[in-house]
Amino acid sequence: MKSISVVIPTYNRQHTLARAIESVLDQTAAVDEIIVVDDGSTDQTRDFLFEKYPNVDYYYQPNAGVSAARNKGVSVAKSDWIAFLDSDDQWLEKKIGMQRQAWNLYPSYRIVHSDEIWIRNGVRVNKKNKYTKRGGRIFKDCLSLCAISPSSVVLEKKLFLEVGGFDEALPACEDYDLWLKICSTYSVLLVDTQLLQKFGGDKDQLSAIHWGLDRFRVTALQRLLNSKYVEALSPNERACAETVLAEKCMILAVGADKRGKQDEAEYYQSLLL
């Protein structure tokens, strides 16, 4: 049976951390290790964990961002497989069990994810069709938006290390970048069941902190198209990636021009040439 370590990055989220950890402990199929990486919290996260969850492996680092926190967690993980869980998300109790069953049926896959439930400001949100989760060769689905939620994933540790983990230089969309690299080469196994609750609406979430997330997606697409990963793409997949890059650059150029950011507008226009 595959051993699984769950990595939970956190930053000043003592108020949601217990919900995340309890959702791991409540799994019908247990994980082998729970790792919490505290990314420089200034609240009572450390004392809270030591008092309430002494069996959780706790690591502290000066604030360096969620990518660095996740990468740190993977680096100390003892298991061959890694599950991620953001500290403001919550697994449903059959998540790990159903993903283990899926592996038993399809053992060649190196990454598995699931569908999810969205809760925003305490209210369940109906997702648009473009957010439908898919399995198989999903590279093209990964181009416009982040097609896989980190908290839904279990993947082979070797695969994570092969692609270099999360890019710590990206302030946001680090997951978009990672899935592009993985899905350029590998197919993805989907458990088409809602096994995760994602909670939105908090002011400290990256989507609320950083405007224009497509700026970071453009960076990720540029890097991909100029890397070894492009060799694994079909001609159609590469063309789609180039088209999406151009579309995003055009939108960013127009937006920058409207805001009077001429240097920024010219930069994105230059990428269209």
C-alpha positions in Angstrom: 0.0 0.0 0.0 1.3 3.4 -0.9 2.4 5.6 2.0 1.1 9.2 2.0 2.4 12.3 3.8 0.0 15.3 3.8 1.7 18.7 3.7 -0.3 21.6 5.2 1.3 25.1 4.6 -0.1 27.8 6.9 0.4 31.5 7.7 -1.6 33.2 10.5 -4.5 30.7 10.1 -4.8 29.3 13.6 -8.5 29.9 13.2 -8.9 27.4 10.3 -6.0 25.1 10.9 -7.9 22.8 13.3 -10.6 22.2 10.7 -8.0 21.2 8.1 -6.2 18.8 10.5 -9.4 17.3 11.8 -10.5 16.5 8.2 -7.2 14.5 7.8 -7.7 12.7 11.1 -11.3 11.9 10.2 -10.3 10.1 6.9 -11.7 6.6 6.5 -8.3 5.6 5.1 -5.5 7.2 7.2 -2.5 9.0 5.9 0.9 8.0 7.3 2.2 11.5 8.2 0.8 15.0 8.8 3.3 17.8 8.2 2.4 21.5 9.0 4.8 24.1 7.7 4.4 27.4 9.5 5.4 30.1 7.0 6.4 32.7 9.6 3.0 33.0 11.5 2.7 35.8 14.1 -0.4 34.4 15.7 -0.5 31.5 18.2 -0.2 28.7 15.6 2.9 27.1 17.1 1.5 27.0 20.7 -1.9 25.8 19.4 -0.4 22.9 17.5 2.0 21.8 20.3 -0.9 21.8 22.7 -3.7 20.3 20.6 -1.9 18.2 18.0 1.4 17.0 19.5 1.6 14.1 16.9 1.7 16.5 14.0 5.2 17.2 12.6 5.6 20.9 12.9 8.2 23.0 10.9 8.7 26.7 11.2 10.4 29.0 8.6 10.6 32.7 8.1 7.9 34.0 5.8 8.8 32.9 2.3 5.5 32.2 0.7 3.2 29.2 0.1 5.5 27.6 -2.5 8.5 27.6 -0.2 6.3 26.2 2.6 5.0 23.3 0.4 8.4 22.6 -1.0 9.8 22.4 2.6 7.0 20.0 3.6 7.8 17.7 0.7 11.5 17.8 1.4 11.0 16.4 4.9 8.2 14.0 4.0 9.0 10.3 4.7 6.4 8.9 2.3 6.6 8.0 -1.4 3.3 10.0 -2.1 2.4 13.5 -1.2 -1.0 15.0 -0.5 -1.4 18.8 -0.2 -4.0 20.5 1.9 -4.3 24.3 2.3 -4.9 25.3 5.9 -8.2 27.0 5.0 -9.6 23.9 3.1 -11.2 20.8 4.3 -11.1 17.2 3.1 -14.3 15.1 3.1 -13.8 11.8 5.0 -13.6 9.5 2.0 -11.0 11.5 0.0 -7.9 9.4 0.6 -9.8 6.1 0.6 -11.3 6.8 -2.8 -8.1 8.0 -4.2 -6.3 4.8 -3.0 -9.0 2.7 -4.6 -8.5 4.6 -7.9 -4.8 3.8 -7.8 -5.5 0.2 -7.3 -7.5 0.2 -10.5 -5.1 2.4 -12.5 -1.6 2.0 -11.0 0.3 3.6 -13.9 -0.8 7.1 -12.9 1.5 9.3 -11.0 -1.0 11.9 -9.9 -4.6 11.8 -8.9 -7.1 14.6 -8.1 -10.8 15.0 -7.4 -13.8 17.3 -7.8 -14.5 19.8 -5.1 -17.2 22.0 -3.4 -16.8 25.7 -3.2 -17.9 27.7 -0.2 -17.6 31.5 -0.4 -18.5 33.7 2.6 -20.3 30.7 4.1 -22.5 30.1 1.0 -22.1 27.2 -1.4 -21.3 28.4 -4.9 -22.4 26.7 -8.2 -19.3 26.4 -10.4 -19.3 27.4 -14.1 -18.8 24.7 -16.6 -15.2 25.9 -17.4 -14.2 24.8 -13.9 -15.4 21.2 -14.5 -12.6 18.8 -13.4 -11.2 16.4 -15.9 -8.9 13.4 -16.1 -6.6 12.0 -18.8 -4.5 14.2 -21.1 -5.6 17.6 -19.7 -2.8 19.9 -20.8 -5.1 22.1 -22.9 -7.5 22.3 -20.0 -4.7 23.7 -17.8 -3.9 26.6 -20.2 -6.6 29.2 -19.4 -7.0 28.6 -15.6 -5.8 26.4 -12.8 -7.5 23.1 -13.6 -6.3 21.2 -10.5 -6.7 22.3 -6.9 -3.6 21.6 -4.7 -5.8 20.4 -1.9 -7.4 17.8 -4.1 -4.1 16.2 -5.2 -2.1 13.2 -4.2 1.0 12.7 -6.3 4.2 10.7 -6.4 7.0 12.5 -4.5 9.5 11.5 -7.3 7.3 13.3 -9.9 7.1 16.4 -7.8 10.9 16.5 -7.4 11.4 15.7 -11.1 9.6 18.9 -12.2 11.3 21.0 -9.6 8.4 21.5 -7.2 6.5 24.8 -6.8 8.3 27.8 -8.3 9.1 30.0 -5.3 9.7 33.0 -7.5 6.0 33.2 -8.4 4.0 35.2 -5.9 0.8 33.5 -7.1 -0.3 30.9 -9.7 2.5 28.6 -8.6 0.0 25.7 -8.9 -0.9 26.7 -12.4 2.9 26.5 -13.3 3.3 23.1 -11.7 0.3 21.5 -13.4 1.5 22.8 -16.8 4.8 21.1 -16.3 3.3 17.8 -15.1 0.4 17.7 -17.6 2.7 18.5 -20.5 4.1 15.0 -20.0 1.7 12.9 -17.9 -2.0 12.0 -17.8 -4.0 12.7 -14.7 -6.3 10.4 -12.9 -9.6 11.9 -11.7 -11.8 10.7 -9.0 -15.0 12.3 -10.3 -16.5 12.9 -6.8 -16.5 16.0 -4.6 -14.0 15.1 -1.9 -12.9 18.5 -0.8 -14.4 21.8 0.4 -12.6 25.0 -0.6 -13.5 28.1 1.4 -13.2 31.5 -0.3 -13.8 35.1 0.5 -10.9 35.7 3.0 -8.9 38.9 2.5 -5.6 37.0 3.0 -6.0 34.7 0.1 -3.6 35.1 -2.8 -6.4 35.8 -5.3 -7.4 38.8 -3.2 -3.9 40.0 -2.5 -2.5 40.0 -6.1 -4.3 41.8 -8.9 -4.1 40.5 -12.5 -3.2 36.9 -11.8 -2.8 36.4 -15.6 0.6 38.2 -15.2 1.9 35.1 -13.4 0.2 32.7 -15.8 2.0 34.5 -18.7 5.3 34.0 -17.0 4.5 30.3 -16.5 3.5 29.9 -20.1 6.6 31.7 -21.4 8.8 29.5 -19.4 7.1 26.3 -20.4 7.3 27.2 -24.1 11.0 27.8 -23.8 11.7 24.7 -21.7 12.3 21.0 -22.2 8.6 20.3 -21.5 7.5 21.7 -24.8 9.1 18.6 -26.4 6.3 16.4 -24.9 3.5 18.5 -26.5 1.7 17.6 -29.7 1.7 20.3 -32.4 -1.9 21.1 -31.5 -1.1 21.4 -27.8 1.8 23.7 -28.5 -0.3 25.8 -30.8 -3.0 26.1 -28.2 -0.4 27.2 -25.6 0.9 29.9 -27.9 -2.7 31.1 -28.6 -3.6 31.3 -24.9 -0.3 33.1 -24.2 -1.1 35.7 -26.9 -4.7 36.1 -25.7 -3.5 36.8 -22.1 -0.8 39.2 -23.3 -3.3 41.1 -25.3 -5.7 41.5 -22.4 -2.9 42.6 -20.1 -1.6 45.1 -22.6 -5.0 46.7 -23.1 -5.5 46.8 -19.3 -2.2 48.4 -18.7 -2.8 50.9 -21.4 -6.1 51.9 -19.8 -4.4 52.4 -16.5 -1.7 54.6 -18.1 1.1 52.0 -17.5 2.7 52.5 -20.9 5.9 50.5 -20.1 3.8 47.5 -19.0 1.6 47.7 -22.0 4.6 47.8 -24.3 6.1 44.8 -22.6 3.0 42.6 -23.1 2.7 43.9 -26.7 6.3 42.9 -27.3 5.4 39.3 -26.3 2.9 39.2 -29.1 5.5 39.7 -31.8 
